[in-house]
């Protein structure tokens, strides 16, 4: 079962930190994905894959909430790690490669997507971000119940919160809320609900998936980016492992029951692959300390293969992408 889609060469970028999370363990995520053979799996699809190893950054101090850092935990370290991720992702985009950031916790998406936004502005592309997550990650420091920075990246990308994160792309905001589609949400803080509404984020939570089905949700999420007339679209997928139901993916620090099943997740990934627009990827919040014999990492590799075009049969699409 190989891919017939053409992909530019890809680069694996390990960013081993859990500095923005509430639990230790996500720092081991990049190596768990390597143990699960992510690189060789993509190579079997005919992709040129380069693994540049793990970036090196500040240690995790596990600090308490810091009034001097807008009430957030480990903010200076989070800024440093995000800058490292930003620079590494931007460098690979400049080489014409697909950056695949291996996290690490989801705070790192601020850096990676800021780099993608900077690149898109430079080359004149339109950016669409798919945020696959059990959470909206749209807190700001004033309303964050935990002070964990992995809960604020969407707000940061929309120009809110700590200025160092909000301005990392060289422009504030890095992207408009209208450029983001969220899928799979089922745990959103009260203040965060108001922020989602205020920003006007397009969110397909688990109720939407239950009512519409994953197929229709993905048609809506991918609307406007498929077809030859949309070749100027750069699609970035930020894949938080807690997007998946914990019955199939226990190895993450913020599990929430009632997530997508294996088949729903596969369909999601296959339809993204069918769009032909995937140009950069985050894989975050894999916590092997909470996993069972690396089964979550192996599942993630399986899903990422589908994201890059692995399928049972050769499929064609009509002009509507269906």
N, C-alpha and C positions, 0 to 999 in steps of 0.2 A: 504494500500500500504506500506508494510514493506520491509526491506532489508533482502535478503538471504545471503549477504556477511558477512564473519566474520571480525570483527575489534577488535584490542586490545582496552583496555579502553582508554578514552580520557579525557583530562584536559583542561578546559577553563581558560585562563590567561588574565585578563583585564589589559591593559597597557594604562591608560587614559591620553594621552598627545597629544597636537597639536603643540608641540614646534618646529617641523621641517617644519610646513606648513605655507602657506601665509595667511590663514584665520582661525579664531577661530571656534571651534565647534567639531572637530574630537575627542577631549578629552571625549566627551559624548557618543562616539560610543559604548564602551563596555556595558554600561547600557541600551542603546537603543536595542542592540541585546538581552539582558536579558529580557527586556520588551516584545520583540517579541517572547520570549519563545524558544530561541535556545537550551538550555540544555534539556528541556522536549521533544522537537522535536527529538533530537538525541536519547534520551532514548526510545522513541517509536519505534525506529528502532532496539531496542535490545542492544544498546550500554551502557556500564558502563561509566557514565559521572560525573566527579568531577569538581566543580567550586571553584577555590581557591580565587576568588574575584579579586580586583584590586591591582596592585602594587602601591607603593607610591614613588614618585620621586620629583625632583625639579620643582618649578612653572615655568610657561612660562613668561619670561621677555619681550617678544615682542620687542627685541632689533633691532636696525638698523644693516646693514652690518658692520662687525667688521674687520678692516684691520689686527688686531692682531690674528684673527681666520680665516685666509685665505680668508677673504672677505665673510664669511658665517654668517648667523644669528643664534644666540643661540647655537653655536657649543658646548660649555661645557655642556649645559643642554642636548643636543642631545646625546652626548657621554654617559652621566650618564644614560639616559633612555634606550639607546641601551644595556648598560652593564646589567641593571636590566632585560631587556627582555632576553638577552643571558643567564644569570644565571638561570632564571626561566624555560626557554625552555630546557636547558641542564639537569636540575634536573629531569624534567618529562620524557625526553628521557631515562635517566638512570634508571628510574623506569619501563620502558617498556610501557609507555603510549604515546598516540598521543597528542602532544601539539597543542592546537588551540589558537593562540594568537589573542586577540580581541583588535584591535587598535581603536583609535590612528592613527597617520598619518604614511605614508609609510617609513619614515626614520627608523622605528622600525624593518623593515625587515633586516637591516644590522645586528642587534643583534640576531634576531631569526635564520636567515640563517647561521650566523657565528657559532651559537651553533650547528645547524644541521650538518654543515661541520665538526666541531670538533668531534661530536659524530660519524659520518660516518668514519672518519679516525681511531677512536679508535676501532671500531667494524668491520672494513674491508668492509664497504658497499660502493657502487657507488652512487653518488648523482646526481639526476636530478631535476632541479628547473623549474617550469612553472610560468612565470610572466604574469599574466592576468591584463592588464592595458591599459589605453588610451595613456600612456606616456612610454618612454623607461627608464626614471630615470637613465640616463647614463651620466649626466653632471659631470664635475669636477669643483673645485672652480674657476679655471682660466676662464672657459667659461660659468659658470652659469649666466643666465640673471637676476635671482631673488635673488640668495644667499640662497634660502630655501634648507635645508638639505634633505627634502623628494624628491628632484630631483637628488640625487647623490648615492643612495644605490647600484645600479647595478655596477657602476664604483668602489665604495668602496669595494664591494665583489670581484671584479676583481683585487684588489690590488692598486687602484689609489685613490688620494685624501688624506684627513686627516689620518695620520698614526694610530691614536687611533682607527679609524673605520676600516681601511684596515687590521689591524693586530688583530682584536678582536677574531678571531677564533683560534689564536695561530699559524697561518701560513699565509704567504702572497704569493699569493692571497688566500682567503678563498676557492675559487673554480675557475675552468677554465671557460672562456667564453663559451667553447664548452659544458659545463654542463647546460647551461641556454637556455630555449626556451621562446620567448616572443610572446604573442598573443593579438591582438586587438588594436595595436598602431595606432593612428591617429593624434597625436600632438607631434612632435619631433623638438626641437630647432635646428637651423642651425649647430652650433658647435657640438651638440649632434649627429647629423647625421654622421658627420665625425668620432666621437668617436665610434659609433656603427659599422661603417665599419672597423675602425682600430682594434677593438677588435675581429671582425668576429662574432658578435652575430647573432644567427639564429632568425629572426624576421618575424612573420606572421602578417602583418598589416591588416587594414580593406580592402585594395585593394586585398590582398591575399585571404581573406575570401570571398570577393565578387566573385573573379575569380574561386577559387577552391571549395568553399563551406566549411562550418564548419566541416563537416564529414572528408573530405580529409585533411584539416589542422590538425585536431586532430590525424588522423592516422600518419601523419608525425611527429607531436610533441611527440607522444608516441612511435614512432618507437625505437626498441631496448631495451624496458624496460618490455614488456609483455612476458608471457610464463614462464614455470617452470625454464627454463635456466637462467632467469633474477631475481631470487628471492633475489639476493644480492643488488637490487636497492632500494634506499630510495627516494621516490618521495615527494618533497615539493611543495606545491601550495601557491603562494603569490597572493592573490585575492584582488586587489584594486577595490573598488566599482565603480570608474569611468570607469572601463572596460565596464560597461553596458551603453546602450544608455540612455541619461538623460530623455527621454520621459517615461521610465519605472523606472528610478532610479534617481530622482532629488536630493536626500539627500547626496550630496558630494560636496566638495569645488572646484573641478577642472573639471567640466562637459565639455565634448566635444561631439558635435553632431555626429551622424553617427556610433554609437557603435553597438555591437551585440543586436539583438532583444531578447525577452523572450525565444523563442524557440531555437535560436542559442545558447544562454547561457545555457539553459537546456541540449542541446545535448553535449556541451562542458563538463559540469559537469558529465553527465551520462557516457560519454566515459572515463573520468578520473576514475570514480568509477569502470568501467569494467576492467581497467588495473589491479586492485587489488594491486596497489603499494603505494597508498596514505599513508604517514606516518607522515606528519606534515602539518600545515596550518596556514597562516596569513589571517586575515580579517581586512582590513585597509581602512581608509579614509571615513568611514561612518560618516556623519555630520548631526545629527538630527535637528540642528538649521536651516538647509536648507531644511528639509524634509516636507512632507505633511502627517500628522497623522501617522507617523512612517511607511509609506508604503514601503520605501526603505529597512528598517531593516527587515520588514516582507518578502519582496522579497528575500533578502539575505538569510534568514533562509530557505526559500523554496529551493533555489539553493544549499545551503549547505546540506540539506537533500538528494538531488540528488547526490551530491558529495560523500556522504557516502552510496549510494546504493539504495535510494528510487526509485522505478520504478512502472510503471503501470502494466507491465506483467513480468513474469519470463523470462529472456533472457539468451541465451547461446552464446558462442563465438567459432569460429573455431580456429585452431592453430595459425592463423595469427592475432588473436585478433579482427577480424571483425564480 
